[in-house]
């Protein structure tokens, strides 16, 4: 009888309703696919008789103070799991550790705080290589000579910094290529457009742009279309929002490297549920990225 009671108590604890809180860096279309993947996992648990509620607490902008306030507010509600996309790893580490001390299962996604006490990181780990690959691609498109601009995203975001560093390392290998403009768009479409317009004004002979996040390739490409320079100035960047795909098909953007965001959201839910069930999870779960060009889209 005692064993049966303990087994039934354990089963009830495993299948209890769970509330999971996701805090991305900001409100951004890139995270829509992360959320889609999370909802897919939740639907599968629902079919198994487990009720999981998702609270999506995205800050309006990628600002570390606002982001920290969101995390602190989530901690006070005592959710069953907390998933965080880091804006500034050092600051986020302190808040993540506070959440862990409060007894919450915490994971990171998209951008990591590797020195924190988070249980796992789910996301892409080859940011430097992505930037390097896109740098070599752009160099080839330009015949290994020309002037380029860089939209650097959010300066505190380690994935953005890694991509920019990789891109610069690629261009250093080509003595006839030069970075003549660089500016942080902070994951904001309007900022990306403003910076691109500034680059065109200050450097009318610019030949190409490297864009390190999902927003700035679109902002850069819109400016090219408005200026009548579509296809004349080459653009490479990251990720494939619906407008990005259209711009590649139109020949305004040359290429992007694309992550699998749905996997991030899906596995974030799976791992947080597993932690609530007392299971062991991997320290890191890396997803990949692949090139997409107009030629690739024709084959799809």
N, C-alpha and C positions, 0 to 999 in steps of 0.2 A: 504493500500500500504506500509506504513512504517513497519508494522509487517511482511509482506511478505519479504521485503528487508532484515530486520534483520535476519529472519529465514534462508534465502538463504545465507547470509554472514556467519552465524554460521555453516551451512552445509559445505560450502567451506572450512572453517577453520578446521573442523573435518576431512575432507577427503583429506586435502592437503598432498602432498608427504612428508614422514618423513625419516630422516636419523638417525639411532641409532648406537652408537659406543659401542662395548664390549671390555673391557680390562681385560683379565684373568691374573693370576699370571705369567704365562709363556707359551711357546709353549709346549703342552703336550697332549698325546692321550686322557687323561681323558676329556679334554675340547671339543674334537671332538663331543661327544654326546650332550654336552651343545649347541654347534653350530647347530647340527642337529635339536634339539628341537626348537631353535630360527627360523631356516629356515622353519620349519613346520608351526609355527604361521604366519610367513610372507606370506607363500603360501595361507593360509586361508584368510588373509586380502586381498591378491591379487584377490581372487575369489569374494570378496565383493566389488571390485573396488577401493581399497585403495593401494597405492604404498608405500612400506616400503623398504628402503635400509639398509643393514647390513654392517657395517665396523668392521672387526675383527682385533684388534690391539694388538696382543700378543707379549710381550717381549721375547727375546731368552731365558733368564734365570730368575729365581725368585729373582730379585735384587731390593730392594726398591728404589734405586736412578733411575735406568732405568725405573721402574714402574711409579714413580712420573713424570718423564719426558714425558712418554707416555700420562699420564692423562693431564698434562699441555698443551701438543701439541693438544690433542683432544679438550680442552676447547676453544682454539683459533679458531677452525673451526666452533664453534657454532652449534653442532648437536642438534637434537630434543630430544635426550635422551642419557644418559651415564650409562652404567652398569659396575661395577668394582668388581673384586675379589681381596680382600685385601691381601697384603703381610705382612704389619706391621700396625696394626690398628691405632696406635697413629699417625704415619706419614701420613697414608692414610686419617685420619680424617681431618687433616689440608687441604689437597688438595681437598677432597670431599667438604668441606665447602666453599672453594674458588670457586668451580664449581657451587655450589648452589647460592652463592652470585652473580655469573655471570648470573644467571637466568636459569640455566640448570636443567631439571629434572634428578636426580641422584638416582640410586638404587645400592645395593650391591648384589653379588651372590657368592655362594660357601663359601667364608669367609667374615665375617662382620666387620664393624667398628661401633658398636652400639652407641657410643657416638657422632657420626657425625650427620649431618643434612640430611642424605640420607632419601629417602621417604619410602623405604621398603628393607628388606633383604629376599632373596629367597635361601634356601639351607637347609642343614641338621643341626639340633640343638642339637643332642644327641651324640656329639663326645666323651665325657667322658664315657657314657654308652657303646658306641661301643668298646672302649678300654677295659673297664671292662669285657664286654661279651667275647671278644676275649681272654683276660687273663684267664678267667675261663675255656674257651674251651681248650686252650693250656695246662693249668694245668691238666685237666682231661686226655688229650692225653698222658701226661708224667707221669701219675700215681701220680700226686701231689708231685713230687720230681724231681729235676734237675737244670741245669744251663742254662740260656737263655740270648740271646742278643737282643738289641732293636735298630732298625734303626729309628731315630727320625724325619726324614724329614727336613723341614725348621723351624728353631727354632723360628722365629717371627710369624709363621702362627698359629693362635689360634686353628684351628681345629686339627692340628698335635699335638700341646701341650696338648689339651684336651684328645685326644686318648691315648697319652703316660701316662698322669696322671691317667686315668682310668685303664690302663693296670697295672700300678704299684700298684694301690689300690687293684686290684684283687690278685696280687701275694703276697702282704703282708699277706694275710690271710692263706698262706700255708708256714709253717715254714721251710719246706725242699726244698723250691725253692729259687733261687738266681739269680739276674741280674748281670752278670759278664762283660757285654760289652754294651756300648751305644755310638752312634755316629750319627751326622747329615749328611744325604745324599743330602739334599737341592733339593729334587725332581729330582735328576739326576741319570740316570740308571748306568752310569759308576762309580759314587761315591758309589752307593749302593753296587755294586759288589766289589769295593775296600775295603769298610768297612767290608763286609761279609768275604772276604778273610783274612783280618786282624784279625777278631774275631776268625776264625778257627785256624790261626797260634798261636795266644796268648792263646787260650782256646780250645785245641783239644778235651776236654771232654764236650764241649757245647752240649746241647740237643735240643734247640729250638730257634726260632726267632719270634719276634713281629715286623711287618712292618706297619707303620702308614699312608702310602699314596698309590697311585695307582702304583707308579713306583717301590718302593723298594721290594715288594714281588717278582716281576719278576727278579730283580737283584740278590736277595738272592737265589732264586730258580735256576737260571742259574749257580751260583757258586756251589750249591749242586750237580747239574747234572755233571758239569765238574770235581768235586772232587770225584765222585762215591758215594755220600752220600744221593742221592735222596731217600726219604722215611725213612731214618735213623734219620735225624734231622728234626724236625717238624716245619712247618712255618704257621703262620696265618697273615692276613693283611687286607687291605682295597681295595674295588672296584674290578671290573671285566673287565679288558681289554681283548681283544681276546686271547693274549698269557697267561694271568692269567687263563682263563678258560681251555686252553689246559694243563697247568701245574697242575691244580686241577685234571683233568681227568687222567693225568699220575701218580698222587699220589705224586707229588713233593710238592705241596702246600696243606695243610690240609683243610683250610677254609678261607673265606673272608666275610666281611660284605659289602654289595653293596648298593650304592645310586642310585637314579633315575635321572641321569643328564639331560635326555631329558626334564623332567618337569621343571628343573631350567631354561633352555634356552627358553622354550615355554612361561612360565609365566613371564619371564623378558621382553619379547617383549610385551605381553599382558598388563602388568602394565605400561610400558613406553608409549604405545599408549593411554592407559586410562588417564594417566597424561596429555598428550597433548590434550585430549578431555575434560579436566576439571573434571574428575571423582575422587572420593575418592577410595583409595586402602588400603589394610591392612598394618599395621606396619611391620608384619613379615609373611612369608609364608614358613612353614617348610615341608620338604619332609622326607620320612622315609628311613630306611636301613634294609636289611634282610640278614640272613646267606645264604651262598652257599657252599656246600660241594660236594664231588664226588657223594654221594647218591642223593643229590638234583638234580644234573645235569642229572642223569639217569631217573628221573621222568619227565624231561622237554621234 
